[in-house]
């Protein structure tokens, strides 16, 4: 299993190094020492910890759908012309951009700062891995 350094674990969890150290010290997140005698976290353990501590925003739509990838966020930008629009959402740490008709923007009442849910259902999801040490 990959070993993740404290600073990298903090970045993956969007918290400070000190927060990760507190979780380790309190026993919430197990760690071990690497060959250089630095504290590291097992990659799979970190992934499961991240999953169990994920707190996505509640979906305000109260609609059941088959799509599993739902991102609640705030509209941060809308660019429209006569026919098409580009709508940008900030969903937690993620920027999601959607292209839709200008008519759809009007019908949905989208405006800067409004709450919206990006629903992604795709048969193509590309997975990449970083080069070098983690």
C-alpha positions in Angstrom: 0.0 0.0 0.0 1.2 3.5 -0.7 2.3 5.6 2.3 1.1 9.1 2.4 3.1 11.8 4.3 1.3 14.0 6.8 1.4 17.2 4.7 0.0 15.3 1.7 -2.7 13.7 3.8 -3.7 17.1 5.0 -3.9 18.4 1.4 -6.1 15.4 0.3 -8.4 16.0 3.3 -8.4 19.9 2.9 -7.3 20.4 6.5 -4.1 21.6 8.1 -1.1 19.4 9.0 -1.9 20.0 12.7 -5.4 18.6 12.3 -4.0 15.4 10.8 -1.5 15.2 13.6 -4.3 15.6 16.2 -6.3 12.8 14.5 -3.2 10.6 14.7 -2.5 11.5 18.3 -6.1 10.9 19.3 -6.1 7.5 17.6 -8.7 8.4 15.0 -6.2 8.0 12.2 -3.6 5.2 12.4 0.0 6.0 11.3 3.3 4.3 11.1 6.9 5.4 10.5 8.5 5.2 7.0 12.1 4.2 6.2 13.2 7.8 7.0 11.5 7.7 10.4 8.7 10.1 9.4 5.0 9.5 10.3 3.0 8.4 7.3 -0.5 7.1 6.8 -1.4 4.0 4.7 -3.1 5.2 1.5 -6.1 2.9 1.8 -6.7 3.8 5.5 -6.6 7.5 4.5 -9.1 6.9 1.7 -11.5 5.1 4.0 -11.0 7.9 6.6 -11.8 10.5 3.9 -14.9 8.6 2.9 -16.2 8.3 6.5 -15.6 12.0 7.2 -17.0 13.4 3.9 -19.8 15.8 4.6 -21.4 16.8 1.3 -24.0 19.5 1.3 -27.5 18.2 1.5 -29.3 18.1 -1.8 -32.2 20.6 -1.6 -34.0 19.2 -4.6 -35.5 16.2 -2.8 -35.6 14.3 -6.1 -34.6 10.7 -6.5 -32.4 10.0 -9.5 -30.2 7.2 -10.8 -27.2 9.5 -11.1 -24.9 9.0 -8.1 -22.7 12.0 -8.7 -24.5 15.0 -7.4 -22.7 18.2 -6.4 -24.5 20.9 -4.5 -23.0 24.3 -4.9 -23.4 28.0 -5.6 -23.5 29.7 -9.0 -20.4 31.7 -9.4 -20.5 32.7 -13.1 -23.0 32.7 -16.0 -22.1 33.6 -19.5 -25.0 33.6 -22.0 -25.6 34.5 -25.6 -28.8 34.2 -27.5 -28.9 30.4 -27.6 -26.3 28.9 -25.2 -25.0 29.5 -21.7 -22.1 28.5 -19.6 -22.9 28.1 -15.9 -20.1 27.7 -13.3 -20.8 26.3 -9.8 -18.5 26.2 -6.8 -19.3 22.9 -5.1 -17.1 22.7 -2.0 -13.6 22.7 -3.3 -14.7 21.7 -6.8 -15.5 24.0 -9.7 -18.2 22.5 -12.0 -19.0 24.0 -15.4 -22.1 23.2 -17.4 -23.2 24.1 -20.9 -26.9 24.5 -21.4 -29.4 26.5 -23.3 -30.0 30.1 -22.3 -33.6 29.2 -22.1 -32.8 26.6 -19.4 -30.9 29.2 -17.4 -34.0 31.5 -17.4 -36.4 28.6 -16.7 -34.3 27.4 -13.7 -34.0 31.0 -12.4 -30.2 30.7 -12.2 -28.4 33.8 -11.0 -25.1 34.5 -9.3 -25.1 33.2 -5.8 -28.1 30.9 -6.2 -27.9 27.3 -5.0 -27.9 24.6 -7.7 -27.2 20.9 -8.0 -24.9 19.6 -10.7 -25.9 16.0 -11.6 -23.3 14.1 -13.5 -24.1 10.8 -15.2 -21.4 9.6 -17.6 -20.2 6.4 -19.1 -16.7 7.9 -19.4 -14.7 8.8 -16.3 -11.0 9.1 -16.8 -8.8 8.2 -13.9 -5.2 9.4 -13.8 -2.3 8.8 -11.3 0.4 11.3 -10.4 3.9 10.6 -11.4 6.6 10.3 -8.7 6.4 9.8 -5.0 3.3 10.5 -3.0 
